[in-house]
């Protein structure tokens, strides 16, 4: 059963979504990363599963990593 839109809005108000594909964010361990895939919501509910790559000092991207958003 799909999640009601009001539930998504309530959760998004309480737990702001910083992660989005293409965003460059500071990982909790201090590294800058680029979000390359993932989603906050699925048809089944709250997911918050993402994939990212470290942004190296020369601008290249590191290995693919995945996990829950922060």
C-alpha positions as YAML, in Angstrom:
chain: A
units: angstrom
residues:
- id: 1
  name: UNK
  ca: [0.00, 0.00, 0.00]
- id: 2
  name: UNK
  ca: [1.48, 3.39, -0.96]
- id: 3
  name: UNK
  ca: [2.32, 5.83, 1.82]
- id: 4
  name: UNK
  ca: [-0.14, 8.71, 2.18]
- id: 5
  name: UNK
  ca: [1.24, 12.08, 1.13]
- id: 6
  name: UNK
  ca: [0.48, 13.59, 4.55]
- id: 7
  name: UNK
  ca: [2.73, 10.97, 6.17]
- id: 8
  name: UNK
  ca: [5.60, 11.89, 3.86]
- id: 9
  name: UNK
  ca: [5.09, 15.59, 4.61]
- id: 10
  name: UNK
  ca: [5.05, 14.95, 8.36]
- id: 11
  name: UNK
  ca: [8.26, 12.89, 8.26]
- id: 12
  name: UNK
  ca: [9.97, 15.38, 5.94]
- id: 13
  name: UNK
  ca: [9.16, 18.19, 8.40]
- id: 14
  name: UNK
  ca: [10.65, 16.25, 11.32]
- id: 15
  name: UNK
  ca: [13.59, 14.64, 9.47]
- id: 16
  name: UNK
  ca: [14.79, 17.07, 6.80]
- id: 17
  name: UNK
  ca: [16.12, 15.43, 3.66]
- id: 18
  name: UNK
  ca: [19.60, 16.66, 2.85]
- id: 19
  name: UNK
  ca: [20.40, 13.85, 0.47]
- id: 20
  name: UNK
  ca: [19.50, 14.12, -3.19]
- id: 21
  name: UNK
  ca: [21.16, 12.80, -6.32]
- id: 22
  name: UNK
  ca: [23.85, 15.22, -7.49]
- id: 23
  name: UNK
  ca: [24.32, 16.89, -4.09]
- id: 24
  name: UNK
  ca: [27.81, 17.34, -2.67]
- id: 25
  name: UNK
  ca: [27.71, 16.89, 1.10]
- id: 26
  name: UNK
  ca: [30.08, 16.39, 3.97]
- id: 27
  name: UNK
  ca: [30.00, 12.77, 5.10]
- id: 28
  name: UNK
  ca: [29.88, 12.27, 8.89]
- id: 29
  name: UNK
  ca: [33.52, 11.11, 8.73]
- id: 30
  name: UNK
  ca: [34.53, 14.51, 7.31]
- id: 31
  name: UNK
  ca: [34.98, 13.65, 3.63]
- id: 32
  name: UNK
  ca: [33.15, 15.49, 0.85]
- id: 33
  name: UNK
  ca: [31.00, 13.11, -1.17]
- id: 34
  name: UNK
  ca: [28.72, 13.33, -4.18]
- id: 35
  name: UNK
  ca: [25.38, 11.52, -3.97]
- id: 36
  name: UNK
  ca: [25.03, 9.44, -7.16]
- id: 37
  name: UNK
  ca: [21.91, 7.33, -6.54]
- id: 38
  name: UNK
  ca: [19.27, 6.55, -3.97]
- id: 39
  name: UNK
  ca: [15.88, 7.48, -2.64]
- id: 40
  name: UNK
  ca: [14.22, 8.79, 0.45]
- id: 41
  name: UNK
  ca: [10.86, 7.11, -0.17]
- id: 42
  name: UNK
  ca: [9.74, 3.92, -1.90]
- id: 43
  name: UNK
  ca: [6.22, 2.67, -2.53]
- id: 44
  name: UNK
  ca: [6.60, 0.65, 0.66]
- id: 45
  name: UNK
  ca: [7.63, 3.51, 2.92]
- id: 46
  name: UNK
  ca: [10.62, 5.44, 4.21]
- id: 47
  name: UNK
  ca: [13.87, 4.12, 2.77]
- id: 48
  name: UNK
  ca: [16.62, 6.77, 2.93]
- id: 49
  name: UNK
  ca: [19.11, 4.44, 1.16]
- id: 50
  name: UNK
  ca: [21.78, 6.22, -0.89]
- id: 51
  name: UNK
  ca: [24.97, 5.67, -2.87]
- id: 52
  name: UNK
  ca: [27.79, 8.19, -3.00]
- id: 53
  name: UNK
  ca: [31.39, 8.65, -4.11]
- id: 54
  name: UNK
  ca: [34.10, 10.58, -2.33]
- id: 55
  name: UNK
  ca: [35.04, 13.83, -4.09]
- id: 56
  name: UNK
  ca: [38.85, 13.81, -4.10]
- id: 57
  name: UNK
  ca: [40.91, 17.00, -3.89]
- id: 58
  name: UNK
  ca: [41.66, 16.78, -7.63]
- id: 59
  name: UNK
  ca: [37.91, 16.62, -8.41]
- id: 60
  name: UNK
  ca: [37.81, 12.95, -9.34]
- id: 61
  name: UNK
  ca: [35.37, 10.59, -7.68]
- id: 62
  name: UNK
  ca: [36.32, 7.67, -5.47]
- id: 63
  name: UNK
  ca: [34.80, 4.22, -5.12]
- id: 64
  name: UNK
  ca: [31.06, 3.69, -4.88]
- id: 65
  name: UNK
  ca: [29.77, 3.44, -1.30]
- id: 66
  name: UNK
  ca: [26.22, 2.93, -0.07]
- id: 67
  name: UNK
  ca: [24.26, 3.19, 3.15]
- id: 68
  name: UNK
  ca: [21.49, 4.98, 4.96]
- id: 69
  name: UNK
  ca: [21.40, 8.75, 4.74]
- id: 70
  name: UNK
  ca: [22.43, 11.04, 7.52]
...
